[in-house]
Structure formats: C-alpha cells, structure tokens
Amino acid sequence: MSRLGRSTRRTFLRGAGVTAAGAAAVLPIQASVSPAAPAARPVAVRVGPPAGAPGTALMELTVNSTLYETAVDPRWTLAELLRDHLGLTGTKVGCDRGECGSCTVLVEGKPVLSCLTLATEVAGKKIATVEGLAGNGKLNPLQQAFWDAGAAQCGFCTPGMLMSATALLAATPKPTEDEVRLALSGNLCRCTGYRKIVEGVLVASGQPPKA
Amino acid sequence: MSPKLSTQRMLELLDDPAFALAAAEEPDAHQDEIDQINDYLRSATPQLPAAAAAAAPSVLTIVGTRVRRLEDPARLTGQAIYASDVKLPNMLYTAILGSPHAHALVENIDTSAAEALPGVRAALTYKNAPNTRIGGPPDQFLMNQEVHFAGEEVAVVAAEDLQTATEAIRLIKVAYKILPSITDMEKAFAPGAPDIVGTKNGNRVASPTAPVKRGDFEKAYASAPVKHEGRYSTSTLQHAYLEPRAAVARWEGPDRLVTWVSTQYIAGVRADLATYFNMPRSHVRVICENMGGGFGGKTGAGRQARFAAVLAKMTQRPVRIYYDRPGDFKSGVHRYADIVTLKAGVAADGKLAAYSAYNLGDAGAYNAGSSALVPIQRLYHVENGLFEHVGLITNRGPSGAQRCVGDPQGTWCQEIFMDELAERAGLNPLDFRLKNFETKIFQDNKLPWASCGIVDCVQLAAKEIGWQQKWHKPGAKITGTRAHGIGMAAHSCAHGSMGVPMSAMVRMDRDGSLDVNQTATEIGGGQSTAMMMIAAETVGVKLSDAQPGWGDTAFNPDAGGTYGSRATISVGSPVRNAALDLKWQILQRATTPLPPGNKPMLDAKPEDLDSADGYVFVKADPSKRVAMKDVVASTGSPMIGRGTHVPPPGYQQGVFSAGFAEIEVDLDTGELTLVRYVLSNDVGKAVNTLGVEQQMEGGASMSIGFGLAEEMKFDLPNNFPVMWNWENYAMPTTLEHPKWADFKPIIVEPIDALGPYGAKGVGEPPCAPPAPAIANALYNAIGVRIHDAPITRDKVLAAITQMKR
C-alpha cells in the first residue's frame, strides 16, 4: 500500500498509481485536464477516510471555493462524496441512476449528474453546489426569484433545479420560456407542475412572464 | 350503518393511527363511525370558553394574503435536512434484497456468506425478524416467508458502508418455491382463479363501502328515454415522490428510540413503533423536519422505519435505510387500478334519472385498496342509484392511498361517461353538467354541504378558456394534420374533512414570539406557513414572529398527519383554538391587577380588548395599548394556549374542482399536445393564495401524467413489474405541461361553515379533473373515445384509424 499522507499533487499522482485499479484508471484524466495548482495555495480541508486507507486514493477538488483534500474510495459517486463525506447534503439523490436530476451540480460550470459521476473523475476540478449559491446568508437573485414565485414545494428537486437554471442563465442570460423548459427538462419535480419553477427562472432573468 | 360503537371501541379508534388515516382519506366510508365519535367528543372534549371563542379577530389581515413560505429559505440553500440526509456517528448503511417472483415461498435463505463479508454487521430475514403482524390480509410481517409481490423485501443487510452492504446482498442464496400469481384483477375475480392468499372468497376482500341503493334504479332506468352504459379503467400508478423512502434510527438505551423518518405523520409513526417494540410512546422520538414528497405513500411507519429500528437494535449502532429508486417503485405503495362499469338513464328534460356504478378495485398484495365511488355518489343529483364496490387481492405490489385516494379513478370514469351521456341527450357537455350538479346536499345522508363552489368553478374556468367559442362538434376542427379539441371535467370528493385527532399548542415566549406545535408534517404543501398564518392572525402578532414545531414528536401534540387534504381544516382548527386560548389568557392577564392592589396594565374588561401586531389594545380607544410580550413577561414564564376541536354537527364536508383542457393531436404521429389547461378549485377561504396555487398546479400535473403516460406494466406470465424506474415510468417533465400563461389556476372561495376562517382543504381535488378533461378533449378532436387510462400514443394512433374522415 502506498503512502498517501502528504497533500501535494505530486504525491497524489505518484501514489494513486499503485492503489486500487479504479483509482489508477483516473490518472490520465487527472494528468490531462486538471488545472494548474494556484500560486498561493489555500489550506486544504482534509476530509474522508485516513490517507492510505486500503482501497482509497487521495485527491483534491474545489467545492464552492473551498479546496478539499480527500481520500476517496474509487467506487464512490460524486454525489456520495459530497453528501456522505464532505457533509454537503444540499445535493439530493432521487434515483441514483441519472433519471431525475436532483443531484445536478456544476463541474467547471457545466451541469453534471453527480450520481452518474465517479468521485475520482472530478479530481482537481471546481464543483459548484447549491450550498455555494447564497453569499453571506443572502439568497442570490435566482434563489430569491424561486422564493418569490413559490418554486419550491417539498424542496427535494430544488437544488438540482437551481443548479440547472444557474448553468442556463450563465450561458443564456435572457432565455425564452421554451429554452427554460428545455434546460430543466432533465430535472423531475412531482410537487409543482413546473409552472412556478419556470416563472422563477424567467423572473431571475429579468423577464417576468405575463398572463 | 355500522352498529352503535361502545365508548371503549371509540377510544380505541381514536388512538389508532390507521383509523385516523382512513377517516381522513375515506371519510364517506367511515361517516357513521366519525359521526358517532364526534357526538361523543362534543361532550368529552374540553371546549373553548365562549368568551375566548368570541375573541377571534373580526378583520383578517394575514389569512387570505399571498406570502412567501417560511420553510423555503432552508430548502433553497441546501440547508434543509431530510431523513435521507441524516448521518450519525458510527452509522451503518443498508442494502435490500427483493423477491424476483410475484408470489413465492422462501423455502430457505442462506446469509452466511454475506455475514462473513468484512464490514457486514447484520442480515435481517424472516428467520430473525420480529413476528409482530403489521398489516394484511394476508397477514403481513416485517419479513414474510411467503412473499406476495415482485420486489418484496426478503433480506436487509446492514454494513459499515453502502458498497459492502450492496456486495453482501449478492452473496445471499434464496431457495424460492414459486406460487401462482395474478396481476389482472378481472382474472383474480374470474371463477376458478387461484386463491392467491387464501381468502377462500375468490380473492375478494372486505370493501370499505357497503353497496348503496337509492330509490328504484331498474324502474327509472327502464323508463328513461336516453340510456347509456360503458366500462372505464385506470392504471396502477407510482407516487414517484422525489425522495425515496428513508429512515435513520438510533437507540439511546434499551427503551429509548430516536428516529428520523420521511413521513407524513410523525405521531402516527411514533404510535406504530411504540406498539411494535412494546414501549411507551413517549420513549419514541420521531423527527421529520423536511420530507421529499409523500402524496399518500408515506403515511405510516411502513417497513422502512421498522427496518431501521430493528437493525439498529440488533447491531446497537445507528442505521440508515434509504431505498433506491427501483426498490421504492417496487415495494412502495401504489395507486390501485380500478375498473368501473357505469350505466345511466336521462329523462326528457336532460336530468339524470337513474345511475349505477359497479367498481372492481385492485386492493394490491396486502389489501389497502379503496373505492372509486366517492365522486360518483357526490357530484350529480340522481334519485335512483346503485353503487357497489368489490375489492380484489392481486400480486401487483402493495396498494395504498395516492393523492385524492380512489377519487381520480372514479372521476376519470364518471367524467368520460358524462360527456357521452350529454351527447346522447343532445346537450353541450357543460350545460348537461350544470343541469345535473348536486349543489345542496350529500344525497346519501341528506346533510348540506359545508360549502359548495362547483358552479362557480365550472363557469369561471369555462369563461377563462373560452368554452363557448371553442367547443365544436367532434372532429370538426382539423387543419392539415392537426386536430383541435377541447374538453372538461368536474370533480367532488370528501377530502378536506374534519378528522381526529386534533390537538395543538401555541406558546408565547416572554419576548412575544410564537411557537406553534402540532404533528402534521410539512410535506411540501405549505402547511407550516398556513398554520403560522392562522396562529399569528388569531393571537394578533406579526407573521414573522411565529415559527412551527418543525416535525418532532418531542414537543408537538398529536394533530394527525398531512394527508386527506386535512391539514388546513383539521389542524388549522385546533391551532386556531389554541391561539384563541392563548389570546384570552393574555387579555385576562392584561386586565388583572396582580398582585392584589396594583393597577392592571389596561384598565378594561378582557372582552373590550383586541390584539394586533403584537399589541393588546382597547377596542374603543386603540391608543390605550400594551405590548403582548410585556403581558407575558409579567408572568415570568411563557404562556401556553391549548387547542382541540370537534366539528359542529349538521354539515357534510365536500370539495369541488373543475378542469378544462385544450389539445392538439397530430394525426400522422398520434402526438397529443396539451396546449392549455385551466383549473378551478373551491377552497373555502384561501389561507395563503400562493400555497393554494401551488397545490392546484402540482395536483393538475400529477393528473396530466395519469391521463397521458403513467402506468405500471407487468411482465406476463411472471407478473414482474417492468416499470421500475423513471426511464420507462413516464412522469411528466417541463415539456409536457402547457406554457406558463396557458396553465392557469382559478381560486373559488365559498366560505366554509366548518373550517378555520372558512378555509378547507385543497391538496387533492385538483388532481382529478385533468386526465378525463384531456380524454374528452381527445374525443372532441377526433371523434373517437378512449376509456382506458393512460392515453398513450399507441392508443391515440389506433383511435385515429377509426376516425370518420
């Protein structure tokens, strides 16, 4: 078993290669796409199983501006890493098979189903979850529009809806209603009939719907 | 009529969560018991003093407004904790093995290899599970050696992590003896069908309703100039709440259990678990702050809360159970399928003369089905009728309540039938219905409706959608390959009825803030906010000063659960009474010189005072006022208002709704597009208009799925469900709904004689009309009828081939 106690990228890359096969498989991705480490490195939050625990690989990822260093079981999904190991339970799991969209998070700004993404796939990447939307305890404009419109009922699909809508508005600041519906069509909701969710996104884009 | 109940029997029913549920969801079937119990309670329950009751505010400033929901910020920021989010130190994870057979005997189950896997801490099977009955017939236990549906749990493994538990499941060896199974209720009912659970009664189970006979159906039918008969059916549906069933349990000693459960009724789970483990209820704490939807599928402890608690006891570790989606779809309760044969005669004046309904209902694997007859007996006036329901056990999985239990099925059948009757009688479907609505009384007990807004519902929605301009002869508006159609449906049910138990507590702390305590879980319907509005309005404080008890049995008195559209009326009533009790205490305190000899805070009689915005003031001179917080603080302790409620006699609760659908059908592809949907609902006084709209839109959405796409199908002859995930169980997305401006809720507010401030329930009735309204619009578009839900594209294509073109 390798020694993965130190928290540099170099030791991760070297160490991961001799741990579980699942972690080894992630190496090329890690090597090819991970951004360069920031010049002034923030202190990483250390979570997860002890470094060097059998069958785990050490990796870093940034979630909502916090850099985490964590040993991961290569069988974990990103949803599992976020919810059970980083304590970020705002991301919900409604099906664990990519059908409902409740687990949608942003990976490098793009909406991704975290239940269909292995934790090791996001090594070195920037993740945005619902917990990162509000700043200093103040709802962001999209959350505020959801609140005003009554877009949340049971609230279980809401984090995924918010993240899909965030990605939409980043790419298309003034979407049409059809574009909103298409962007959210992978996010199931059983409570609302979607009307007030669509309204919330349109209001957030500065285009409140007219009766 | 049920026999006269003894006081002992009434008290047993009042203490039984299963009765509370049944009374809320099927009030018509239990009307006689409810009436007897209410008669008893009127003498046995402490009533609010008349002076306190008279202290209610006469002008409403909070109830009836549109407010943002106070439970939302936590949900919008990811801070809301659901049972499936709870992770306790040292917690074990679980995985479940379900039967691959629809009906089988587990001859042996070998868990030794699973238990030998490092990290596995326990394996629960029929061999080591408690043998306490939890339901049936057939007798149902937590683990059953004879399984009655595909997916029924045969083993649950608890391990250090989810991966180990999942791996362990694969190592379990089960020897099954396959037994005969049936998923088609007509086959279950046919002579010579295998007796799948030993009812020795042709798979029949006791119906919740006895046959009802009015007047002389046969005679009236024989002499009616217009006659019609038809057979209609609905499919088995999933609740498809977004949060699968989940529970986390922790034992804090041999007789103290704390559990987080995704449930609609925390006090019911507490009672269920206390009985199950034979311990005092006060030693069981059930917590459900937030839950990811229920729709009737999470009404009691179910198996999930018991699995978690039993495994936690076996291992002496906290345990989380969290169904995966296939597991939830297979072993969660389903909306049962119904087949209804309707027959009616219409008199020369266009009025219903005779009406009969024969309803076969699928009671599922463990008999929890119900009747679809409620709307059929309520909505239309007819003097001569026959109404009969037959419940049948099948191997379709457990049946149970789903939003508006039984009634969307009845309304699907009735409303397509009424359209056909109207056509035979030569009347416009709208005019025919308006001519026949029963707007005054419930005919089977002659009591007046506590409120009835059906005529307004229908007329306002018809005007909004432009019925008079848009309705045309069937198949008469085809442009190229596009056929236009418009259809309507109306609905009545017994939901939103007053139902036991009803208790609540409203406390004011010394700073003037309000805690409002009761047990109906905030399941997404905005119940918490509505209760805060009623409490704040009644006590006279700002809405922002009130907070709910957030789903914890440790400090919330049993007010029943959130089901049967009951929260607004059955929880709102005791909340209002508790608030009045508190307010009266404050008014008395403000006018009482204490200690003797001192002046009172306000020199007036308590009945001359009122309160608003946190102040008590003299009605005749509002400048004479004192802050409520100072009145409470002067006692040195918080003040506690207690509330119960028993409805006054002499009324029948009823809720009414209507829906109008405009569609387009592509005659080449069979694609049916719901272009516009207008829905109206009589809600009594709307407490929070935003919350009412939410319930209406969401309810309509479920019925769009019911009408157009959703159905559980079974692999024959094995009777294994083939629709056990969202990939093939087609729940509507953003794309299957009309545009924002074309999906319009209309709130109708006939003030209710029974509800708090005239309010009544709204959760369920919106989810009945859409499906039959769409079916009627399809007929209007192409002139061919579809009687069997859902209207899938293959059925539309087949119907198009029958068009007269």
Interface residues (C-beta under 8 A of the other chain):
Chain A: D73 R75 E80 R83 D84 G87 L88 T89 G90 T91 K92 V93 G94 C95 D96 R97 E99 C100 S102 T129 V130 E131 L133 A134 L139 Q143 F146 W147 D148 G150 A152 Q153 C154 G155 F156 C157 T158 P159 L162 E177 V180 R181 L182 L184 S185 G186 N187 L188 C189 R190 C191 T192 G193 Y194 R195 K196 I197 V198 E199 L202 P209 K210 A211
Chain B: R68 R69 E71 D72 P73 A74 R75 L76 T77 G78 Q79 A80 I81 Y82 S84 D85 K87 D161 L162 Q163 H239 A240 Y241 L242 E243 P244 N290 M291 G292 G293 F295 D324 R325 I523 G524 G525 G526 L690 G691 E693 Q694 E697 G698 G699 A700 S701 M702 I704 N725 W726 E727 M731 T733 T734 L735 H737 K739 W740 A741 F743 K744
